[in-house]
């Protein structure tokens, strides 16, 4: 085949260091706009970003030329730098070391989009840790409890 074709949708989740409730509603939308710009420069596309004070969910159409780990590393590094430089009082902001990522089929896009859009509602009854465990189990990923937070 002379041309390469790919459409890769990924649901990426990562939290703040030690689950500090650092992401404020007042500037969260600007954070997602900044993340969208990082992804755009890498040939990827942020379909939707959302979350609450201690973690983010990103629904991404990933470039076929980029590795997931490189994209997440650069998003976390650049966005934490942006927070330090732009948001008053957040000089010590940090993301957790790891992340979770799950493939999303075309037929499940709307479901994942709705889930991300309703984060505040979900977290009235579920902690980030419980949510993460739910996703890991749903996708058949083995994990150790002690590595869920840092």
N, C-alpha and C positions, 0 to 999 in steps of 0.2 A: 504494500500500500504506500503510495508516494506521499501521503499526508497523514499526520497524526491527529486524532480526534479524541477529546476527553471532556467530560463534564463531571467534576468531582465536587460534591457538596459535603461539607464537614461541619459538625456541631462541636465547637471548642468551648471548654469550660476551664477557668482557672480562678483562683482566689487571691485575696490579699494575704500578705505575710501574717502568719499567726491569726488569721481571720479578723484582723482589725477592721472595724466598721468605718473605713476611710473614704469610701466612694460616696460623695454627697449628691443628692438629687439636684442641687443648684448647678453643678457642673458636669454631671454624668453624660448629658447629651453631647457636650463638647468633646468629652473623652471618646465617645463612639465615632464622632465625626473625624477626630484625629486618627483613630484606628483605621477608619475607612480609607483615609489618605495613605497610610502606610501600606495597606493591602493593595490599593490601586497602583502604587509605584512598583509593586512586585508582580503586577499582572493578575492579581486576584480581586475579588469583589466581596465587600461586606453586604450581605443581604439584610441582616438585622443584627443589632447588638442590643443587649439588655442585661439586667441583673439587679442586684440590690447592693447594700453597703459593703459586703464582704466578698463578692465574687461577680464575675461577668460570664455571659453566654454570648458566643459569636456564631452566627450562621454564615458560613463563608463558601463562596464558589472559588475553589482553589485552582490556581494556574497549574496547567499540566507540566510546567517547567520548574516548579518549585517543590521543595520537600516540606512537608508539614512541620517538622521540628524546626527547620530554619525560619519558617514564617512565624511560628509562635514565639520563638526566641526573639526575633526582631520586633514583633508587635509588643511584647512585654518590655523589652529594653527601651525602645523608643517612647512608649506611652508612659513608663515610669519617669523617664527624663522630662517629658512634657509636663507631667504633673508637678515635678519638683520646680520647674522653671515658671509655670503658669499659675498654679493654684497656691494662693497664700496659705501658709500654715501647714503645708504638706511636704516639707523638705525630707522627711524620713519615710515617705511612702515606699512600699516595696510589694512586689507580687510574690506569691509562693514560688517555690522552685519548680514544681512540676505542672502538669496540665492533664486534662482528659479530652479525648477527641473521638468522635463517633461518626461513621459514614451515614449519610442521609440519602435515601432514594428520592427520585423526582416525585414519586407519589406521596412521600411523607413530608415534603417541604412545608406545606401549609400547616400541618400538625406541629412541626418543630417551630415554625414562625409564631404560631399562636402561643405555644408554651413559653417561648422567650418573651413575648409581648406581655405575658401575664405573670411575670416573676414576683411582683409584690404580693399578688394574691396567693401564689404557691407558698410563699415563705411566711404567711400568717400561721401556717400549721406544720411546716416542715423546715428543719434546719438545712444549711448548705451541706453539712456532712451526710445527713440522711438522703438528701437529693442526689448527691454524688454516688453514694452506695446504691441507690435505686438504679441510676443509669449504668453503673458498672455491672450490676447483676442482670439488668435487662439485655445488655449487649454481651453477656457471657464472658466478662473479663474478671479473672481472679485478682484479688487484692488482699493486702494485709492492712488491718485497721490502723496500725501505728504509722503507716505511710500516707494516710489520707490528709494529714495536716502537718504543717511545719511552722 
